[in-house]
Amino acid sequence: MINNIGFPKEFLWGGALAANQCEGAYLEGGKGLTNVDICPSGENRLKVMLGDVKSLTTVDGETYPSHEAIDFYHKFREDIALFAEMGFKCLRVSISWARIFPNGDDKTPNEEGLKFYDEMFDEMLKYNIQPVVTICHFDIPVSLIKNYGGWINRKLIDFYEKYTRTIFERYKNKVRYWMTFNEINMLLHLPFLGAGIRFKEDDDKNLIKYQSAHHQLIASALATKAAHEIIPNVMVGCMLAAGVSYPHTCNPRDVQRAMEVDRENYFFIDVQSKGKYPGYAKRFFRENNIEIKMEPGDEELLKKYTVDYIGFSYYSSRCASADPEVINKLTEGNVFASVKNPYLKASEWGWQIDPLGLRITCNTLFDRYQKPLFIVENGLGAVDKVERDGSIIDDYRIKYLREHIKAMKEAILDGVELIGYTPWGCIDLVSASTGEMKKRYGFIYVDKDNEGNGTLERRKKKSFFWYKNVIKSNGEIL
């Protein structure tokens, strides 16, 4: 019996970033303002991301961490050299829509923005690092929100398709792996961040969110179509904020509730992977008076242009209950509220640490879709301390990643097909959920604090050298 199957020889080890959390230079090079550029740090951040947006401009007295971030825009060569030193086989990045089309609906693309990504991809390829590119990672040009209302407006499908065809044509010889929308299910949880949606007092929020979701799903299908027309041997993926939901008890009502919570998130990927709206979603729409407006040909598009692989983020599992008394004791984890699992420890931000949950999630997704999986985010947000000698001893991060990589290997033994692994925030960057810098994920420390102070100097953590050995040994030395 074979029991020593390791990671495939061609396994893509790397790391993950997002334009809005690392690039900075928020209005340089002809870039337009995006929704993330008007998400402040501090107590008002969550309100804005949820759709309570008073102004589509920056507001005096607020701090906007995306404006400088870690200045990857100017320092990408230095940073990519560090990734190459670790031995990265790939690097997941995103393109900022507003760098290519500053207003989203411009007649012609911004050449300076296109050139920036040309240079970034060339720098990666110089070190044999494959780009893995997210087309829309929470970056929506503010003009599309101001003039069209965000993704609730079907016109955004056309603007998005034009954007995707532009970048596919430009980078067709440089990028093979693409993803259409980052954590597409986040639209239901943070509607302004995920879809540029602003709510009015009497809005039917469910209707608006699911109609916007339909527009993104059609846009994703059209992007998949375009990619396969333009790029040889292309792989187009979806991207899900994943994490299996456990029932809090073996009470059948808890089991059913856990299934419902999972389905709420799988809904998007069911459509993108299977090409049609699932029966449980249709029932939910009927029972909640949600009538999705479709145009002729929509269902055919979804059916014909499904994704090639399933990309997903995994930080923690969740726990669900149907008992109102239990539900009152929730823990927050990456935006998703979850019943506290008494068998798990949590991070400093309350995210429940569950490596076995990654193996379960991998098996669940592979069983459900029978398509290759790509773990494109996974990591531990923690406060790092710089020692007197300048070192950062982040053993807690190494332990977290080690156990999750072990779980990935077990999933491969289970028969799951894994393309690669790109831990989140391979260099410290701005936290999407809180806007903080002190919530660090990287193998590389960036000298910057929550108030924006610091030199932006890069410094290798202990995990930098550990991950270098993991990659060199193809996951055998942990």
Secondary structure, DSSP 8 states (H G I E B T S, - for coil): ------S-TT-EEEEE--HHHHT--TTGGG---BTGGG--SSTTHHHHHHT--S-SS--TT---GGGTTT-HHHHHHHHHHHHHHHT-SEEEEE--HHHHSTTSS-SS--HHHHHHHHHHHHHHHHTT-EEEEEEESS--BHHHHHHH-GGGSTHHHHHHHHHHHHHHHHHTTT--EEEEETTGGGGGTSHHHHH-----TT--HHHHHHHHHHHHHHHHHHHHHHHHHHSTT-EEEEEEEE--EEESSS-HHHHHHHHHHHHHHHHHHHHHHHSS--HHHHHHHHHTT------TTHHHHHHH---SEEEEEES--EEE-S-HHHHTSEEEETTEEEE--TT--B-TTS-B--HHHHHHHHHHHHHHH-S-EEEEE----B-----TTS----HHHHHHHHHHHHHHHHHHHTT--EEEE--B-SB----TTT--SSSB--SEEE---TTS-S---EEE-HHHHHHHHHHHTTTS--
